Amino acid sequence: MDSGRTERARLSVFGLGYVGCVSAACFAERGHRVVGVDVDEAKTALLAQGVSPIVEERIADVVAEVVGDGRLSVTSDLAQAVHDTDVSLVCVGTPSTRGGRLSTEYLERVTEQIGAALATKLATEDAWHTVVYRSTMLPGTCTDLLVPILEELSGKRAGVDFGVCVNPEFLREGSSVRDFHDPPKTVVGQSDERAGADVMALYDGLPGPRFAVPIGVAEMTKYVDNSFHALKVAFGNEVGAVCASLGVDSHDVMEIFLADTKLNISGAYLRPGYAFGGSCLPKDVRALTHVARSRDVTVPLLDHVLPSNEAHVDRAVETVVGLGHRRIGMFGLTFKAGTDDLRESPLVELVERLIGKGHDVRVHDSVLVLARLLGANRAFVDDRLPHLAQVLVDDPGEVAAHGGTVIVGSRDEQTLTALEGLRDDVQVVDLVRLPMDTRRSLGHRYHAIAW
């Protein structure tokens, strides 16, 4: 297999469980020289004989091939493995403790050994080494815990004298060899561009999008993926339980659900921002959870959708109140852009709660004309925000000038223009992900509940 510059990379892999064994074997299959290291002598003894220590589709044949032709070897000498290679992949386990906390014991132990090995390897002026963490770990683990260990024990600086990357794996047990060669994506969190390029080059020729990102983003990616996968399984099972109680074929329902790749199986609704609202989502979630309760079907996931949404409103209230200003300006009031529908708008709830806490609020919404509100829309406002006429203003500049804190619930041109004229002491709470230039210009005055 022609992998260009990656054929010259020499790799050491620490931890030869599922991730480490598959990574070592597949990188060797792609033409790299790989040395595996593990404290479990039984694993290394098997690999030395060309026998896979794990059961996995195709892995036995791959291991036999790459060990047989010398591309994959094993050693118990960690320091020598670092000295003899260019890139070290750390694939040790990060199990849960009894309370659910992530255990970093194995990560710290192998990092200490790598750091000590780097102290001698990097003693020569032209030496360079990249340490790559494939283990699943929470944001901050690499930068705040592991990098300081490497720097202290090596006497060198990450990003200057050696590279550090986080390269999460997306391998499913049972299909991990196929997943390695056909990844959904490749993510590299990097301490510096040189290290990031070295690691990204390992995947030259493989399909899927590539992302070179800050280390914390790479660490979080795996948790978001796995949590969403778990969420999908739980959602499907709860839908199945409710359907069964109603005598409806859940697989027929889900086939229709899955056919919608515009809204359902897509990126729609998955951008962090503010709470949902409107005349459909809250009402229909309530109805479905009510029918589940009426039929004694437990649906804890669906039962917590609305409380989760309410908690996001709570975060917004706490953020605004915490800034300490009585006078509040707000852009946007309808439940989403491009409509004058105020029914169950989380922005209406936010205004209502702030007024209830004694704040003086002024609101501008470019699409909202109070005199045109009719029917259920008007009835909702009369019930939830009867003094709307007193807080709604036509001039966005008046909102910008009114508040010590300004809440941004809309990102139309009027809002963006008004933000340009804010006083230097005005704090801004962003609920809609303002453009990067606007966020940068606000500096320390910028606050978001979903960064």
WOMOKA-V451107 format. One record per residue. PSI is psi in whole degrees, -180 to 180 (none if undefined). Layout:
psi=PSI
psi=PSI
//
This chain:
psi=129
psi=110
psi=19
psi=-132
psi=-22
psi=-17
psi=-27
psi=-12
psi=133
psi=128
psi=141
psi=138
psi=121
psi=117
psi=113
psi=41
psi=-151
psi=-51
psi=-47
psi=-43
psi=-46
psi=-43
psi=-47
psi=-48
psi=-42
psi=-37
psi=-39
psi=-39
psi=-30
psi=4
psi=1
psi=155
psi=122
psi=136
psi=130
psi=144
psi=133
psi=146
psi=-16
psi=106
psi=-27
psi=-40
psi=-48
psi=-33
psi=-41
psi=-48
psi=-38
psi=-26
psi=2
psi=20
psi=129
psi=135
psi=-5
psi=158
psi=119
psi=145
psi=127
psi=-13
psi=-34
psi=-44
psi=-41
psi=-46
psi=-46
psi=-41
psi=-51
psi=-30
psi=-40
psi=-38
psi=8
psi=5
psi=-24
psi=125
psi=173
psi=157
psi=159
psi=-2
psi=94
psi=-44
psi=-42
psi=-35
psi=-40
psi=-45
psi=-33
psi=0
psi=169
psi=-31
psi=133
psi=124
psi=120
psi=117
psi=30
psi=161
psi=153
psi=74
psi=166
psi=144
psi=177
psi=-34
psi=0
psi=-6
psi=147
psi=128
psi=125
psi=17
psi=-50
psi=-37
psi=-46
psi=-40
psi=-48
psi=-31
psi=-39
psi=-42
psi=-39
psi=-42
psi=-43
psi=-39
psi=-36
psi=-30
psi=-39
psi=-37
psi=-40
psi=9
psi=-25
psi=145
psi=-36
psi=8
psi=149
psi=144
psi=146
psi=126
psi=125
psi=124
psi=117
psi=-14
psi=146
psi=123
psi=151
psi=152
psi=135
psi=-20
psi=-47
psi=-56
psi=-41
psi=-23
psi=-53
psi=-43
psi=-45
psi=-35
psi=-46
psi=-44
psi=-42
psi=-45
psi=-23
psi=-25
psi=16
psi=172
psi=132
psi=139
psi=-10
psi=-55
psi=-25
psi=161
psi=153
psi=132
psi=154
psi=123
psi=80
psi=145
psi=152
psi=55
psi=128
psi=131
psi=134
psi=-25
psi=26
psi=-33
psi=-45
psi=-41
psi=-36
psi=-45
psi=-15
psi=66
psi=150
psi=-25
psi=163
psi=125
psi=127
psi=114
psi=129
psi=146
psi=-26
psi=163
psi=-36
psi=-48
psi=-44
psi=-41
psi=-39
psi=-44
psi=-43
psi=-35
psi=-22
psi=-22
psi=13
psi=133
psi=-12
psi=150
psi=178
psi=155
psi=156
psi=142
psi=117
psi=115
psi=169
psi=154
psi=-43
psi=-36
psi=-44
psi=-41
psi=-43
psi=-28
psi=-46
psi=-39
psi=-40
psi=-44
psi=-54
psi=-36
psi=-38
psi=-38
psi=-43
psi=-41
psi=-41
psi=-42
psi=-47
psi=-41
psi=-48
psi=-41
psi=-39
psi=-39
psi=-42
psi=-40
psi=-43
psi=-43
psi=-43
psi=-39
psi=-22
psi=-1
psi=27
psi=138
psi=110
psi=-29
psi=-34
psi=-43
psi=-46
psi=-26
psi=-41
psi=-43
psi=-47
psi=-23
psi=-19
psi=97
psi=7
psi=-43
psi=-40
psi=-64
psi=79
psi=-174
psi=-1
psi=138
psi=6
psi=19
psi=122
psi=138
psi=-124
psi=-178
psi=158
psi=163
psi=-153
psi=-177
psi=-6
psi=-58
psi=-54
psi=-44
psi=-44
psi=-32
psi=-42
psi=-44
psi=-43
psi=-42
psi=-31
psi=-44
psi=-32
psi=-46
psi=-39
psi=-21
psi=17
psi=37
psi=122
psi=122
psi=72
psi=-33
psi=-54
psi=-36
psi=-24
psi=5
psi=-50
psi=-42
psi=-35
psi=-41
psi=-41
psi=-36
psi=-31
psi=-36
psi=-41
psi=-42
psi=-40
psi=-45
psi=-47
psi=-39
psi=-47
psi=-48
psi=-38
psi=-20
psi=-15
psi=15
psi=134
psi=-36
psi=123
psi=131
psi=147
psi=135
psi=122
psi=139
psi=-29
psi=167
psi=-19
psi=165
psi=148
psi=10
psi=156
psi=17
psi=118
psi=-4
psi=124
psi=31
psi=128
psi=-19
psi=-35
psi=-44
psi=-39
psi=-47
psi=-45
psi=-45
psi=-36
psi=-41
psi=-41
psi=-24
psi=8
psi=13
psi=148
psi=108
psi=139
psi=137
psi=139
psi=131
psi=119
psi=-20
psi=-2
psi=122
psi=112
psi=-39
psi=-19
psi=-2
psi=127
psi=168
psi=-136
psi=-32
psi=-46
psi=-40
psi=-38
psi=-44
psi=-43
psi=-33
psi=-44
psi=-32
psi=67
psi=-21
psi=28
psi=-40
psi=-27
psi=-20
psi=-18
psi=130
psi=151
psi=-26
psi=114
psi=-28
psi=-31
psi=-38
psi=-46
psi=-37
psi=-22
psi=-42
psi=146
psi=-26
psi=135
psi=128
psi=130
psi=106
psi=9
psi=143
psi=38
psi=173
psi=-38
psi=-42
psi=-48
psi=-39
psi=-44
psi=-35
psi=-28
psi=-25
psi=13
psi=147
psi=155
psi=-17
psi=2
psi=131
psi=147
psi=127
psi=116
psi=121
psi=-1
psi=8
psi=76
psi=157
psi=152
psi=-42
psi=-40
psi=-43
psi=-43
psi=-39
psi=-28
psi=-26
psi=-130
psi=-9
psi=-4
psi=134
psi=141
psi=146
psi=-16
psi=89
psi=none
//
